[in-house]
Amino acid sequence: MEQGARENKMGVMPVNKLLVTMALPMIVSMLVQAMYNIVDSIFVSRICEDALTAVSLAFPIQNLMIAIASGTGVGMNALLSRSLGAKDYKNANEAARHGLFLAACSYLAFLLFGLFGVRAFMRSQTDIQSIVDYGTTYLTIICLVSFGMYFQMTLERILQGTGRTFYTMITQALGAVINIILDPILIFGLFGLPKLGIAGAAGATVFGQVVAGSLALWFNLRKNPDISLTWSGFRPRLSIIRRIYSVGLPSILMMSISSVMTYGMNLILIAFSSTATAVFGVYFKLQSFVFMPVFGMNNGMVPIVAYNFGAQKPERIIKTIRLAMLYAECIMLIGFAIFQLCPEPLLRLFAASDDMMQIGVTALRAISLSYFIAGICVIGSSSLQALSHGLFSMLISFVRQLVVLLPAAYLLAQTGKLGLVWYSFPIAELASLTCTILFLLRTYRTDIRPMWENKA
């Protein structure tokens, strides 16, 4: 009955009210995560600019870890939800147990990287010894204790897959708040604790993840009767792993593209100066506060579009996408105005030097030009996923970040003018918009217009 009521709401509630109702909790959750990202870097910047640059150079590996955890969780959830819908509780338990098993395997891979590969990774981007040392310390801790992140994300996905999103919001918020509180304490040695510097920043991050993961485990064991996380008789089954990654691998690849792009941009920018790389890292933290609400709107929109696609209700599909794009564009234009009018106060949050201030003001104003169309691109790409065209979404991401952005940045860098490199972002966004419009028009012709014709 509960599932039927939810489905009925998706098909009959006024679209605007439905979209706001579903998106608002996700927007709040995303904003909490964005706040954590920004505050974390603010405290690191108080150590020194080299520490901030080191964290920026470490970001591709952190993003890759998140991509693998998130994509595996997507695949696990698809199998888990489908099994629960079919009342196949044994298969649902198998999906959850295999998701945790794959999380453990992923952790072991990054544990080995943390032990043997971190310094080489940092040296592949810079030969400035202080940055290499800071980055090695930070990323080694992040990798060695990444089991907290992997199990937190996997256990939260299990809660989501069984409809218990409220508990997920609690664990996410708890992890972020713990990190924010511990950052200054561990970095600067407050309340009699030792001053750990950048190791303290990494320690605060992983401790928050471990606590949040432990709470997510408790919620699954005590508050989630749909799943039984017992390991008696468990044997990894290739057939289940294949089914998980058949859905999850495209998500992993889409998110991993961002890691490749960031790594490439770091190499281009550090050829100018380490400060330029620090600015890029600061921008990534700041832009999350603009994009995270859009992603929250995105997450609220996708199930509405997917449900009404299955229910053959084209008018609700079109209206949902249009409203989501309108709201997303409003959020992006607010972000554009802030970046254009207030770049100096934003950069001062990160203890910007005069050099960093000069580079950063130009960067924020140039990159934010892409915000005029970014909301349309984000919503359009996810609409394609909801309409069962995930390949189109992956192609858009690939074109934007690898085919256009990196080559444009490299070519503009050959002019010797750092200020021009930042314009590669609006150039790439224009390419993304072109692909998004073309794919949406094709999808409308092949999938949505026939619905209208069938109704007629």
C-alpha positions as CSV (number, residue, x, y, z in Angstrom):
1,M,0.0,0.0,0.0
2,E,2.8,2.4,0.9
3,Q,4.5,1.7,-2.5
4,G,1.3,2.2,-4.3
5,A,0.7,5.5,-2.6
6,R,4.1,6.7,-3.6
7,E,3.6,5.6,-7.2
8,N,0.2,7.3,-7.3
9,K,1.8,10.5,-6.0
10,M,4.4,10.3,-8.7
11,G,1.7,10.0,-11.3
12,V,-1.0,12.4,-10.1
13,M,0.4,15.1,-7.7
14,P,0.8,18.5,-9.3
15,V,4.3,18.4,-10.9
16,N,5.6,21.6,-9.2
17,K,4.6,20.5,-5.7
18,L,5.9,17.0,-6.3
19,L,9.3,18.2,-7.6
20,V,9.8,20.6,-4.7
21,T,8.7,18.0,-2.2
22,M,11.1,15.3,-3.5
23,A,14.0,17.6,-4.2
24,L,14.1,19.8,-1.1
25,P,15.4,17.1,1.4
26,M,18.1,16.1,-1.1
27,I,19.1,19.8,-1.7
28,V,19.5,20.2,2.1
29,S,21.6,17.1,2.3
30,M,23.8,18.2,-0.6
31,L,24.3,21.6,0.9
32,V,25.6,20.0,4.1
33,Q,28.1,18.1,2.1
34,A,29.1,21.2,0.2
35,M,29.6,23.1,3.5
36,Y,31.8,20.3,4.7
37,N,34.0,20.5,1.5
38,I,34.4,24.2,1.8
39,V,35.1,24.3,5.6
40,D,37.7,21.5,5.2
41,S,39.7,23.5,2.7
42,I,39.4,26.7,4.7
43,F,41.1,25.2,7.6
44,V,43.8,23.5,5.4
45,S,44.5,26.9,3.9
46,R,45.4,28.2,7.3
47,I,48.4,25.9,7.4
48,C,49.9,27.4,4.2
49,E,49.3,27.7,0.5
50,D,51.4,24.6,-0.3
51,A,49.1,22.5,1.9
52,L,46.1,23.8,0.0
53,T,47.8,23.0,-3.3
54,A,48.6,19.5,-2.0
55,V,45.0,18.8,-1.2
56,S,44.0,20.0,-4.7
57,L,46.5,17.6,-6.3
58,A,45.2,14.8,-4.1
59,F,41.6,15.4,-5.2
60,P,41.6,13.2,-8.3
61,I,42.3,10.1,-6.2
62,Q,39.7,11.0,-3.7
63,N,37.2,11.6,-6.4
64,L,38.1,8.2,-8.0
65,M,37.4,6.5,-4.7
66,I,34.0,8.2,-4.4
67,A,33.3,7.3,-8.0
68,I,33.9,3.6,-7.4
69,A,31.9,3.5,-4.1
70,S,29.0,5.5,-5.6
71,G,28.8,3.5,-8.9
72,T,29.0,0.2,-7.1
73,G,26.3,1.4,-4.8
74,V,24.1,2.4,-7.8
75,G,24.4,-1.1,-9.2
76,M,23.8,-2.8,-5.9
77,N,20.7,-0.6,-5.3
78,A,19.2,-1.4,-8.7
79,L,19.4,-5.2,-8.0
80,L,18.3,-4.7,-4.3
81,S,15.2,-2.6,-5.2
82,R,14.2,-4.9,-8.0
83,S,14.5,-7.9,-5.8
84,L,12.5,-6.3,-3.0
85,G,9.8,-5.3,-5.5
86,A,9.5,-8.9,-6.6
87,K,9.4,-10.0,-2.9
88,D,12.6,-12.0,-3.4
89,Y,14.2,-11.2,-0.1
90,K,16.9,-13.8,-0.4
91,N,18.2,-12.2,-3.6
92,A,17.9,-8.7,-2.0
93,N,20.1,-9.9,0.9
94,E,22.6,-11.3,-1.6
95,A,22.7,-7.9,-3.4
96,A,23.4,-6.1,-0.1
97,R,26.1,-8.6,1.0
98,H,27.8,-8.5,-2.4
99,G,27.7,-4.7,-2.3
100,L,29.6,-4.8,1.0
101,F,32.0,-7.4,-0.3
102,L,32.8,-5.3,-3.4
103,A,33.3,-2.3,-1.0
104,A,35.9,-4.3,0.9
105,C,37.7,-5.3,-2.3
106,S,37.7,-1.6,-3.4
107,Y,39.2,-0.6,-0.1
108,L,41.9,-3.2,-0.4
109,A,42.9,-1.8,-3.8
110,F,43.3,1.7,-2.4
111,L,45.0,0.4,0.8
112,L,47.7,-0.9,-1.5
113,F,47.8,2.4,-3.4
114,G,48.1,4.2,0.0
115,L,51.0,2.1,1.0
116,F,53.0,2.1,-2.3
117,G,51.7,4.6,-4.8
118,V,50.9,7.9,-3.2
119,R,54.3,9.6,-3.4
120,A,54.7,8.6,-7.0
121,F,51.3,10.0,-7.8
122,M,52.1,13.3,-6.2
123,R,55.5,13.5,-7.9
124,S,53.8,12.9,-11.3
125,Q,52.2,16.3,-10.8
126,T,54.9,18.4,-9.2
127,D,58.5,18.3,-8.0
128,I,58.0,21.0,-5.3
129,Q,59.1,18.9,-2.3
130,S,56.9,20.6,0.3
131,I,53.8,20.0,-1.8
132,V,54.8,16.4,-2.4
133,D,55.3,15.9,1.4
134,Y,52.0,17.5,2.3
135,G,50.1,15.6,-0.3
136,T,51.7,12.3,0.5
137,T,50.8,12.6,4.2
138,Y,47.3,13.7,3.5
139,L,46.5,11.2,0.8
140,T,48.2,8.2,2.5
141,I,45.9,8.7,5.6
142,I,42.8,9.1,3.3
143,C,43.6,5.9,1.5
144,L,44.6,3.7,4.5
145,V,41.4,4.5,6.4
146,S,39.1,4.7,3.3
147,F,37.2,1.7,4.6
148,G,35.1,4.2,6.5
149,M,34.1,6.0,3.3
150,Y,33.4,2.7,1.4
151,F,31.2,1.2,4.1
152,Q,29.5,4.5,4.9
153,M,28.4,5.0,1.2
154,T,27.5,1.3,0.7
155,L,25.4,1.0,3.9
156,E,23.7,4.4,3.1
157,R,22.8,3.0,-0.4
158,I,21.2,0.0,1.3
159,L,19.1,2.3,3.4
160,Q,18.1,4.3,0.3
161,G,17.3,1.1,-1.6
162,T,14.8,0.1,1.1
163,G,13.2,3.5,1.3
164,R,14.8,4.7,4.5
165,T,16.3,7.9,3.2
166,F,15.8,9.8,6.5
167,Y,18.4,7.6,8.2
168,T,20.8,8.4,5.3
169,M,20.4,12.1,5.8
170,I,21.3,11.6,9.5
171,T,24.5,9.6,8.8
172,Q,25.6,12.1,6.1
173,A,25.0,15.1,8.3
174,L,26.7,13.5,11.3
175,G,29.8,12.6,9.3
176,A,30.1,16.2,7.9
177,V,29.5,17.8,11.3
178,I,32.1,15.6,13.0
179,N,34.6,16.5,10.3
180,I,33.9,20.3,10.6
181,I,34.3,20.2,14.4
182,L,37.5,18.1,14.4
183,D,39.2,20.0,11.6
184,P,40.5,22.9,13.7
185,I,41.0,20.8,16.8
186,L,43.3,18.3,15.1
187,I,45.0,20.7,12.6
188,F,45.9,23.4,15.2
189,G,46.1,21.2,18.4
190,L,43.2,22.8,20.4
191,F,42.1,21.6,23.8
192,G,45.5,20.2,24.7
193,L,45.7,17.8,21.7
194,P,48.8,17.7,19.5
195,K,49.1,20.0,16.5
196,L,48.9,17.6,13.5
197,G,48.7,20.0,10.6
198,I,47.6,18.4,7.3
199,A,47.5,15.0,8.9
200,G,44.9,16.4,11.3
201,A,42.7,17.4,8.3
202,A,42.9,13.9,6.9
203,G,42.3,12.4,10.3
204,A,39.1,14.5,10.8
205,T,37.8,13.4,7.4
206,V,38.3,9.7,7.9
207,F,37.1,9.8,11.5
208,G,33.8,11.4,10.4
209,Q,33.5,8.7,7.8
210,V,34.1,5.8,10.2
211,V,31.6,7.2,12.7
212,A,29.0,7.8,10.0
213,G,29.6,4.3,8.6
214,S,29.2,2.8,12.0
215,L,25.9,4.6,12.5
216,A,24.7,3.5,9.0
217,L,25.5,-0.1,10.0
218,W,23.5,0.2,13.2
219,F,20.5,1.6,11.3
220,N,20.7,-1.3,8.9
221,L,20.9,-3.9,11.7
222,R,18.3,-2.3,14.0
223,K,16.0,-0.2,11.8
224,N,16.0,-2.0,8.4
225,P,13.9,-5.3,8.6
226,D,14.0,-5.7,4.8
227,I,17.7,-6.7,4.8
228,S,19.5,-9.3,7.0
229,L,23.2,-8.6,6.9
230,T,24.4,-12.0,8.1
231,W,27.5,-13.6,6.5
232,S,26.7,-17.2,7.2
233,G,27.3,-19.2,4.1
234,F,28.3,-16.2,2.0
235,R,30.2,-17.0,-1.2
236,P,31.0,-14.4,-3.9
237,R,29.0,-15.1,-7.0
238,L,30.2,-13.9,-10.3
239,S,26.7,-13.7,-11.7
240,I,25.6,-11.2,-9.0
241,I,28.8,-9.1,-9.3
242,R,28.2,-9.0,-13.1
243,R,24.7,-7.8,-12.6
244,I,25.8,-5.1,-10.1
245,Y,28.5,-3.7,-12.4
246,S,26.3,-3.9,-15.6
247,V,24.4,-1.0,-14.0
248,G,27.1,0.5,-11.9
249,L,30.0,0.6,-14.3
250,P,28.6,3.5,-16.5
251,S,28.2,5.6,-13.3
252,I,31.7,4.8,-12.2
253,L,33.1,5.8,-15.7
254,M,31.1,9.0,-15.7
255,M,32.4,10.1,-12.3
256,S,35.9,8.9,-13.1
257,I,36.0,11.2,-16.1
258,S,36.1,14.1,-13.6
259,S,39.2,12.6,-12.0
260,V,41.0,12.4,-15.3
261,M,40.0,16.0,-16.1
262,T,41.1,17.3,-12.7
263,Y,44.4,15.5,-13.0
264,G,45.0,16.9,-16.5
265,M,44.0,20.5,-15.4
266,N,46.4,20.2,-12.4
267,L,49.3,19.4,-14.8
268,I,48.4,22.3,-17.1
269,L,48.0,24.8,-14.3
270,I,51.1,23.9,-12.2
271,A,53.2,24.6,-15.2
272,F,52.3,28.3,-14.5
273,S,52.6,28.1,-10.7
274,S,51.5,26.1,-7.7
275,T,49.3,29.0,-6.8
276,A,47.2,28.5,-10.0
277,T,46.6,24.9,-8.9
278,A,45.6,26.0,-5.5
279,V,43.1,28.4,-7.0
280,F,41.7,25.6,-9.1
281,G,41.2,23.5,-5.9
282,V,39.5,26.5,-4.2
283,Y,37.2,26.9,-7.1
284,F,36.2,23.3,-7.0
285,K,35.3,23.6,-3.3
286,L,33.3,26.9,-3.9
287,Q,31.5,25.6,-7.0
288,S,30.2,22.6,-5.0
289,F,28.0,25.1,-3.0
290,V,26.4,26.1,-6.3
291,F,26.2,22.7,-8.0
292,M,25.2,20.6,-5.0
293,P,21.7,22.2,-4.8
294,V,21.3,21.6,-8.6
295,F,22.3,17.9,-8.0
296,G,19.7,17.8,-5.3
297,M,17.1,19.1,-7.7
298,N,18.4,16.6,-10.2
299,N,17.9,13.7,-7.8
300,G,14.4,14.8,-7.1
301,M,13.6,15.1,-10.8
302,V,15.0,11.7,-12.0
303,P,12.5,9.3,-10.3
304,I,9.5,11.5,-11.4
305,V,10.6,11.4,-15.0
306,A,11.4,7.7,-14.9
307,Y,8.0,6.9,-13.3
308,N,6.0,8.9,-15.8
309,F,8.1,7.5,-18.6
310,G,7.0,4.0,-17.5
311,A,3.4,5.3,-17.0
312,Q,3.3,6.8,-20.6
313,K,2.5,10.3,-19.4
314,P,4.5,12.6,-21.7
315,E,3.0,15.9,-20.5
316,R,4.2,15.2,-16.9
317,I,7.7,14.2,-18.3
318,I,8.0,17.5,-20.2
319,K,6.7,19.7,-17.4
320,T,9.0,18.1,-14.8
321,I,12.1,18.6,-17.0
322,R,11.2,22.2,-17.8
323,L,10.6,23.1,-14.2
324,A,13.8,21.3,-13.0
325,M,15.7,23.3,-15.7
326,L,14.1,26.5,-14.6
327,Y,14.9,26.0,-10.9
328,A,18.5,24.8,-11.8
329,E,19.1,27.9,-13.9
330,C,17.9,30.1,-11.1
331,I,20.3,28.5,-8.7
332,M,23.2,28.8,-11.2
333,L,22.4,32.4,-11.9
334,I,22.6,33.2,-8.2
335,G,26.0,31.4,-8.2
336,F,27.1,33.4,-11.2
337,A,26.2,36.7,-9.5
338,I,28.1,35.8,-6.4
339,F,31.2,34.8,-8.3
340,Q,31.1,37.9,-10.4
341,L,30.4,40.4,-7.6
342,C,32.1,38.9,-4.6
343,P,35.2,36.9,-5.7
344,E,37.5,38.7,-3.2
345,P,35.6,37.8,0.0
346,L,35.3,34.2,-1.2
347,L,39.0,33.9,-1.7
348,R,39.8,35.6,1.6
349,L,38.0,32.6,3.3
350,F,41.0,30.6,2.1
351,A,43.7,33.0,3.4
352,A,44.5,34.0,-0.2
353,S,47.9,35.7,-0.8
354,D,48.1,38.7,-3.1
355,D,49.1,36.4,-6.0
356,M,46.3,33.9,-5.3
357,M,43.8,36.8,-5.1
358,Q,44.9,38.2,-8.5
359,I,44.7,34.8,-10.2
360,G,41.6,33.7,-8.3
361,V,39.4,36.8,-9.1
362,T,40.1,36.2,-12.8
363,A,39.4,32.5,-12.5
364,L,36.1,32.8,-10.7
365,R,34.7,35.4,-13.0
366,A,35.8,33.5,-16.2
367,I,34.7,30.1,-15.1
368,S,31.3,31.3,-13.8
369,L,30.3,32.4,-17.3
370,S,29.6,28.8,-17.9
371,Y,26.8,28.9,-15.3
372,F,24.4,30.6,-17.7
373,I,23.9,27.2,-19.4
374,A,25.2,24.7,-16.8
375,G,21.8,24.1,-15.2
376,I,20.3,23.1,-18.5
377,C,23.2,20.7,-19.2
378,V,23.0,19.0,-15.8
379,I,19.2,18.5,-15.8
380,G,19.2,17.5,-19.5
381,S,21.9,14.9,-19.0
382,S,20.2,13.3,-16.1
383,S,16.8,13.4,-17.9
384,L,18.4,11.2,-20.5
385,Q,19.4,8.8,-17.8
386,A,15.9,8.7,-16.5
387,L,14.6,8.0,-20.0
388,S,17.0,5.0,-20.2
389,H,19.6,6.7,-22.4
390,G,22.6,6.5,-20.0
391,L,25.0,6.2,-22.9
392,F,24.0,9.7,-24.1
393,S,24.7,11.1,-20.6
394,M,28.1,9.4,-20.5
395,L,29.0,10.8,-24.0
396,I,28.0,14.3,-22.9
397,S,30.3,14.1,-19.9
398,F,33.1,12.6,-22.0
399,V,32.8,15.3,-24.7
400,R,32.7,18.2,-22.1
401,Q,35.6,17.2,-19.9
402,L,38.0,15.2,-22.1
403,V,37.2,16.0,-25.7
404,V,36.8,19.8,-25.3
405,L,37.8,21.1,-21.9
406,L,41.3,19.6,-21.6
407,P,42.4,20.3,-25.2
408,A,41.0,23.8,-25.0
409,A,42.9,24.4,-21.7
410,Y,46.1,23.0,-23.2
411,L,45.8,25.2,-26.3
412,L,45.0,28.3,-24.4
413,A,47.9,27.6,-22.1
414,Q,50.3,27.7,-25.1
415,T,49.6,31.5,-25.3
416,G,51.5,31.8,-22.0
417,K,48.5,33.7,-20.5
418,L,47.0,31.9,-17.5
419,G,43.9,34.1,-17.5
420,L,42.9,32.6,-20.9
421,V,43.0,29.0,-19.6
422,W,40.0,29.6,-17.4
423,Y,37.8,30.3,-20.5
424,S,38.1,26.6,-21.4
425,F,35.3,26.0,-19.0
426,P,32.6,28.1,-20.7
427,I,33.9,26.7,-24.1
428,A,33.3,23.2,-22.8
429,E,29.9,24.0,-21.4
430,L,28.8,25.3,-24.9
431,A,29.9,21.9,-26.3
432,S,28.0,20.2,-23.6
433,L,24.9,22.2,-24.3
434,T,25.0,21.4,-28.0
435,C,25.3,17.6,-27.3
436,T,22.5,17.8,-24.6
437,I,20.1,19.6,-26.9
438,L,20.8,17.2,-29.8
439,F,20.3,14.1,-27.6
440,L,17.2,15.5,-26.0
441,L,15.6,16.2,-29.4
442,R,16.5,12.7,-30.6
443,T,15.0,11.2,-27.4
444,Y,11.9,13.3,-27.8
445,R,11.4,12.1,-31.4
446,T,12.0,8.4,-30.6
447,D,10.5,8.0,-27.1
448,I,8.2,10.9,-26.1
449,R,6.5,12.0,-29.3
450,P,5.1,8.4,-29.9
451,M,3.4,8.7,-26.5
452,W,1.5,11.7,-27.8
453,E,0.6,9.9,-31.0
454,N,-0.6,6.9,-29.2
455,K,-2.9,9.1,-27.0
456,A,-4.3,10.7,-30.1
